[in-house]
Amino acid sequence: MSGNTYGKIFRITTWGESHGGAVGVVVDGCPSNIEISEEDIQKELDRRKPGQNHIQTARQESDTVNILSGIVDGKTLGTPISLLVWNKDTKGKDYNELRTKFRPSHADYTYFKKYGIRDISGGGRSSARETVARVAAGAIAKKILKELYQVEIIAYVKQVFDIVANINLNKVRGKDIERNIVRCPDPKAAKKMEKLIVSTKKKGDTVGGIIGCVIKGCLPGLGEPVFDRFEAELSKSIMSIPSTKGFEIGSGFGCVYMLGSEHNDSFYSKKNKIHTKTNNSGGVQGGITNGEDIYFRVAFKPVATIFSEQKTVTISGENTVLKMEGRHDPCVLPRAVPIVESMAALVTLDFYLMGQKKKTSL
């Protein structure tokens, strides 16, 4: 297994490197006769692209999507969809020093030990540039989920360093996320976060935080027993995003401070529909969705590229120092919001399609 393909029925295979000619994705298993336009995909890519504002990397990429196959006259054919985005603003010379040195907390050393070779320019496949492909595929999954199954996925910045937003999960809406450049629906916290990111950037340092996400409108019954539990697949997909360091669903690690009598989600029936009074389970019980909103959080580390001198080693094992150049985000969270949404969409749609296949086979 190469690790470049994800999904069982709605499958994606991404390709390309950070400073190579292009990045792209092949989407297989997409249902036919779904209306998909370049504008649908571009809208999501524009949320992820670099250089949107002063708290992001200075790299300028339009991230314009090209549909090469699988869609004709605005409708999917049911055949593989190939999407391509050209890299335009590449500066491989910024990484010349890395031919002989490993960057601390990057994938330089591990890729070299695994393959015996590595792409020094921006980290190659280990770069977050690869997520362009995920967002392009995720745009298709999000549209199918919303139009065919009335499922909406909303991610947002919950925390930057020690600044925590006050967010009501029952009231958060997609439009609230885009009202500021931090993508935090709490305007007061967003201003503080922006100020912190700017000051951190000026120091040549970076900062991390937490992204929250809500999947609204999922039917009960998605997920498989034991190894293919809904939250297991969700955590796997989310933790495949670069810079992620933690995942929790529902009450998460907070459950250790609760008694069973406090944590249990009591059932009640309204108009012959079963609900839970609380949602400490995060919409998933026994690995299967229960029909409540699915909510989870993911921790992102500070970006590993900082602009102060660091101790490292050379390929030959000699101690040395490294001072990085290049263009990097001081905080990855605002641009990671559509990436989290995309991975959640890919997981959710895959489970919906698996459920359909079972019904058809009967």
C-alpha positions as CSV (number, residue, x, y, z in Angstrom):
1,M,0.0,0.0,0.0
2,S,1.4,3.4,-1.0
3,G,-0.7,5.5,1.4
4,N,-1.7,7.9,-1.4
5,T,-5.3,6.6,-1.8
6,Y,-8.2,7.0,0.7
7,G,-11.7,5.6,0.7
8,K,-13.5,2.4,0.0
9,I,-16.2,3.4,-2.6
10,F,-15.7,7.1,-3.0
11,R,-11.9,6.8,-3.4
12,I,-9.3,9.6,-4.0
13,T,-5.7,9.3,-5.0
14,T,-3.6,12.4,-4.7
15,W,-0.3,13.2,-6.4
16,G,2.3,15.9,-6.8
17,E,4.9,17.8,-4.7
18,S,5.0,21.2,-3.1
19,H,7.3,22.8,-5.6
20,G,6.8,20.4,-8.6
21,G,4.9,21.3,-11.7
22,A,1.4,20.6,-10.4
23,V,-0.7,18.8,-7.8
24,G,-3.9,16.9,-8.4
25,V,-6.3,14.1,-7.5
26,V,-8.2,11.3,-9.2
27,V,-11.6,10.7,-7.7
28,D,-13.1,7.3,-8.4
29,G,-16.5,6.0,-7.4
30,C,-18.4,9.2,-7.7
31,P,-22.1,8.7,-8.7
32,S,-23.2,9.7,-12.2
33,N,-25.4,12.6,-13.1
34,I,-24.2,14.9,-10.3
35,E,-24.0,18.5,-11.3
36,I,-20.4,19.6,-10.6
37,S,-18.8,22.7,-12.1
38,E,-15.3,24.2,-11.9
39,E,-16.8,27.0,-9.8
40,D,-18.1,24.5,-7.2
41,I,-14.5,23.2,-6.7
42,Q,-12.8,26.6,-7.1
43,K,-14.9,28.1,-4.3
44,E,-13.4,25.6,-1.8
45,L,-9.9,25.9,-3.2
46,D,-10.0,29.7,-2.8
47,R,-10.6,29.2,0.9
48,R,-7.5,27.1,1.2
49,K,-5.1,28.9,-1.2
50,P,-2.1,30.8,0.1
51,G,-1.6,34.5,0.2
52,Q,-5.2,35.5,1.0
53,N,-4.2,38.0,3.7
54,H,-1.5,39.3,6.0
55,I,-1.6,36.4,8.5
56,Q,-0.8,33.8,5.8
57,T,2.2,32.8,3.8
58,A,3.3,35.3,1.1
59,R,3.3,32.5,-1.6
60,Q,0.9,33.5,-4.4
61,E,-1.0,30.7,-6.0
62,S,-4.3,31.1,-7.8
63,D,-4.9,27.3,-7.3
64,T,-7.1,27.3,-10.5
65,V,-8.6,23.9,-10.9
66,N,-8.6,22.1,-14.3
67,I,-11.1,19.3,-14.8
68,L,-9.4,16.7,-17.1
69,S,-11.9,13.9,-17.1
70,G,-15.1,12.4,-15.6
71,I,-17.3,15.5,-16.0
72,V,-19.1,16.5,-19.2
73,D,-21.5,19.3,-19.7
74,G,-21.4,20.0,-16.0
75,K,-22.4,16.4,-14.9
76,T,-20.4,13.5,-13.6
77,L,-20.2,10.4,-15.8
78,G,-19.6,7.9,-13.1
79,T,-16.0,7.4,-14.4
80,P,-12.8,8.6,-12.7
81,I,-12.6,12.4,-12.3
82,S,-9.2,13.9,-12.7
83,L,-8.5,17.3,-11.3
84,L,-5.3,19.3,-11.7
85,V,-3.9,22.5,-10.2
86,W,-0.7,24.0,-11.6
87,N,2.0,25.2,-9.2
88,K,3.0,28.8,-10.3
89,D,4.9,30.5,-7.5
90,T,7.6,28.0,-6.8
91,K,11.0,28.9,-5.3
92,G,13.1,25.8,-5.0
93,K,16.2,27.9,-4.3
94,D,14.9,28.7,-0.9
95,Y,15.6,25.1,0.1
96,N,19.2,24.6,-1.3
97,E,20.7,24.4,2.2
98,L,18.4,21.3,2.9
99,R,20.4,19.2,0.4
100,T,22.7,18.4,3.3
101,K,20.7,19.3,6.4
102,F,17.5,18.1,8.1
103,R,14.9,20.6,9.3
104,P,13.8,20.0,13.0
105,S,10.2,18.5,13.3
106,H,9.8,18.2,9.6
107,A,9.6,14.9,7.6
108,D,13.0,15.4,6.0
109,Y,14.8,12.8,8.2
110,T,12.0,10.2,8.2
111,Y,11.4,10.4,4.4
112,F,15.2,10.1,3.8
113,K,15.4,7.0,6.1
114,K,12.4,5.4,4.5
115,Y,13.1,6.1,0.8
116,G,16.8,6.9,0.7
117,I,15.9,10.0,-1.3
118,R,13.7,13.1,-0.7
119,D,12.4,16.2,-2.4
120,I,14.1,19.0,-0.6
121,S,11.9,21.7,-2.1
122,G,9.2,22.5,0.4
123,G,9.2,18.9,1.7
124,G,7.7,17.3,-1.5
125,R,4.8,15.0,-0.7
126,S,5.0,15.8,3.1
127,S,4.1,19.4,2.4
128,A,0.6,20.8,3.2
129,R,0.6,21.8,-0.5
130,E,-0.7,18.2,-1.1
131,T,-4.0,19.2,0.6
132,V,-5.0,21.2,-2.5
133,A,-6.0,17.8,-4.0
134,R,-8.0,16.8,-0.9
135,V,-9.9,20.1,-0.9
136,A,-10.7,19.7,-4.6
137,A,-12.1,16.2,-4.0
138,G,-13.8,17.3,-0.8
139,A,-15.7,20.0,-2.7
140,I,-17.3,17.3,-4.8
141,A,-18.1,15.2,-1.7
142,K,-19.5,18.2,0.2
143,K,-21.9,19.1,-2.7
144,I,-23.2,15.5,-3.0
145,L,-23.7,15.3,0.8
146,K,-25.6,18.6,0.9
147,E,-27.8,18.1,-2.2
148,L,-28.5,14.4,-2.0
149,Y,-28.5,13.8,1.8
150,Q,-29.0,17.3,3.3
151,V,-25.7,16.9,5.3
152,E,-23.7,20.1,6.1
153,I,-20.2,20.2,7.4
154,I,-18.9,23.3,9.2
155,A,-15.4,23.6,10.6
156,Y,-14.1,26.7,12.5
157,V,-11.1,27.9,14.5
158,K,-11.8,27.1,18.1
159,Q,-8.5,28.1,19.7
160,V,-5.2,29.8,18.8
161,F,-2.5,29.2,21.5
162,D,-4.3,30.2,24.8
163,I,-7.1,32.2,23.2
164,V,-10.3,30.2,23.2
165,A,-13.5,31.2,21.3
166,N,-16.9,31.1,22.9
167,I,-19.0,29.1,20.4
168,N,-22.6,27.7,20.5
169,L,-22.4,24.6,18.4
170,N,-26.2,24.6,17.9
171,K,-26.1,28.1,16.3
172,V,-22.8,28.1,14.3
173,R,-23.4,28.6,10.6
174,G,-21.1,28.4,7.6
175,K,-21.5,32.1,6.8
176,D,-20.3,33.0,10.3
177,I,-16.9,31.3,9.6
178,E,-16.0,33.5,6.7
179,R,-16.7,36.9,8.4
180,N,-13.1,37.2,9.5
181,I,-9.7,36.1,8.2
182,V,-9.1,33.8,11.2
183,R,-12.3,31.8,10.4
184,C,-13.5,32.0,14.0
185,P,-17.2,32.6,14.5
186,D,-16.5,34.5,17.8
187,P,-15.7,38.0,16.6
188,K,-14.1,39.1,19.9
189,A,-11.8,36.1,20.0
190,A,-11.0,36.4,16.3
191,K,-9.6,39.9,16.8
192,K,-7.4,38.6,19.6
193,M,-6.3,35.6,17.6
194,E,-5.4,37.8,14.6
195,K,-3.3,40.1,16.8
196,L,-1.5,37.2,18.3
197,I,-0.7,35.6,14.9
198,V,0.6,38.9,13.5
199,S,2.9,39.5,16.5
200,T,4.1,35.9,16.3
201,K,4.9,36.3,12.6
202,K,6.9,39.4,13.3
203,K,9.1,37.4,15.7
204,G,9.7,34.8,13.0
205,D,7.9,32.2,15.1
206,T,4.7,30.2,14.7
207,V,1.6,29.2,16.8
208,G,-0.9,26.3,16.8
209,G,-4.4,25.7,18.1
210,I,-7.6,23.8,17.7
211,I,-10.1,23.5,14.9
212,G,-13.7,22.3,15.7
213,C,-16.1,20.7,13.3
214,V,-19.7,19.9,13.2
215,I,-21.4,17.4,10.8
216,K,-25.1,18.3,10.7
217,G,-27.9,16.2,9.4
218,C,-26.4,12.7,9.3
219,L,-28.8,9.8,9.4
220,P,-28.4,7.2,12.2
221,G,-26.8,3.9,11.1
222,L,-23.6,5.1,9.4
223,G,-20.5,3.2,10.4
224,E,-19.4,-0.4,10.8
225,P,-18.7,-2.6,13.9
226,V,-15.2,-2.9,15.5
227,F,-12.5,-1.8,13.1
228,D,-14.5,0.4,10.7
229,R,-16.3,2.5,13.3
230,F,-17.4,5.9,12.1
231,E,-15.2,7.8,14.5
232,A,-12.2,5.5,13.8
233,E,-12.3,6.3,10.1
234,L,-12.9,10.0,10.9
235,S,-9.9,10.2,13.2
236,K,-7.7,8.4,10.7
237,S,-8.7,10.8,7.9
238,I,-8.3,13.9,10.0
239,M,-5.0,12.8,11.5
240,S,-3.6,12.3,8.0
241,I,-3.7,16.2,7.6
242,P,-0.2,17.7,8.1
243,S,0.5,19.3,11.5
244,T,-2.3,17.5,13.3
245,K,-1.4,16.2,16.8
246,G,-4.6,15.3,18.5
247,F,-8.2,14.2,17.8
248,E,-11.2,14.0,20.1
249,I,-14.9,13.5,19.4
250,G,-17.9,14.4,21.6
251,S,-16.8,15.1,25.2
252,G,-13.4,13.8,24.2
253,F,-10.7,14.0,26.9
254,G,-13.2,16.0,29.1
255,C,-15.1,12.8,29.8
256,V,-12.4,11.8,32.4
257,Y,-13.8,14.5,34.6
258,M,-17.4,13.2,34.5
259,L,-19.3,10.4,36.2
260,G,-21.2,7.9,34.1
261,S,-24.5,9.4,35.4
262,E,-23.3,12.8,34.0
263,H,-21.9,11.5,30.7
264,N,-24.7,9.2,29.6
265,D,-26.9,10.6,26.8
266,S,-30.5,10.0,27.9
267,F,-33.0,9.1,25.1
268,Y,-36.3,10.7,24.5
269,S,-38.9,10.5,21.7
270,K,-40.5,13.4,19.9
271,K,-43.0,12.8,17.1
272,N,-41.9,9.2,16.8
273,K,-38.3,10.3,16.3
274,I,-35.6,9.3,18.9
275,H,-33.2,11.9,20.2
276,T,-30.7,12.3,23.0
277,K,-31.0,15.0,25.6
278,T,-27.3,15.6,25.7
279,N,-24.7,14.8,23.1
280,N,-21.6,13.8,25.0
281,S,-21.2,10.9,22.5
282,G,-20.7,13.4,19.7
283,G,-23.3,11.8,17.5
284,V,-21.7,8.4,17.5
285,Q,-22.3,5.4,19.7
286,G,-20.7,2.0,19.3
287,G,-19.0,3.3,16.2
288,I,-22.4,4.0,14.4
289,T,-24.0,7.4,14.0
290,N,-27.2,8.0,16.1
291,G,-28.7,10.9,14.1
292,E,-27.4,13.7,16.4
293,D,-24.9,16.3,15.2
294,I,-21.4,14.8,15.0
295,Y,-18.8,17.1,16.5
296,F,-15.1,16.8,17.0
297,R,-12.0,18.8,17.5
298,V,-8.4,18.5,16.1
299,A,-5.2,20.0,17.5
300,F,-2.7,21.5,15.2
301,K,0.9,22.0,16.2
302,P,2.8,25.3,15.5
303,V,4.2,25.2,12.0
304,A,7.6,23.6,12.1
305,T,9.4,26.2,9.9
306,I,10.6,29.1,12.1
307,F,13.1,31.8,11.1
308,S,15.5,31.7,14.0
309,E,18.6,29.6,14.2
310,Q,18.1,25.9,15.2
311,K,20.4,23.0,16.0
312,T,20.3,20.1,13.6
313,V,22.4,17.5,11.8
314,T,23.7,16.9,8.3
315,I,22.9,13.8,6.2
316,S,26.3,12.5,7.2
317,G,25.5,12.9,10.9
318,E,27.5,16.0,11.8
319,N,26.1,18.6,14.2
320,T,25.3,21.9,12.6
321,V,22.9,24.8,12.7
322,L,20.1,25.8,10.3
323,K,18.3,29.1,9.6
324,M,15.4,28.7,7.3
325,E,14.3,30.9,4.5
326,G,11.1,30.7,2.4
327,R,7.4,31.6,2.8
328,H,5.3,29.9,5.4
329,D,2.2,30.4,7.5
330,P,2.7,31.7,11.0
331,C,-0.5,29.8,11.9
332,V,-1.9,27.1,9.7
333,L,-5.4,27.0,11.3
334,P,-7.4,29.5,9.1
335,R,-6.3,27.7,5.9
336,A,-6.8,24.3,7.5
337,V,-10.5,24.9,8.1
338,P,-11.6,23.8,4.5
339,I,-9.1,20.9,4.7
340,V,-10.8,19.5,7.8
341,E,-14.2,19.9,6.2
342,S,-13.0,18.1,3.1
343,M,-11.7,15.1,5.0
344,A,-14.9,14.9,7.1
345,A,-16.9,15.0,3.9
346,L,-14.9,12.2,2.2
347,V,-15.4,10.0,5.2
348,T,-19.1,10.7,5.6
349,L,-19.9,10.3,1.9
350,D,-18.0,7.0,1.7
351,F,-20.2,5.6,4.6
352,Y,-23.4,6.8,2.8
353,L,-22.4,5.1,-0.4
354,M,-21.4,1.9,1.5
355,G,-24.9,1.9,3.0
356,Q,-26.5,2.3,-0.4
357,K,-24.4,-0.6,-1.8
358,K,-25.6,-2.9,1.0
359,K,-29.2,-2.0,0.3
360,T,-28.8,-2.6,-3.4
361,S,-27.1,-5.9,-2.9
362,L,-30.0,-7.2,-0.9
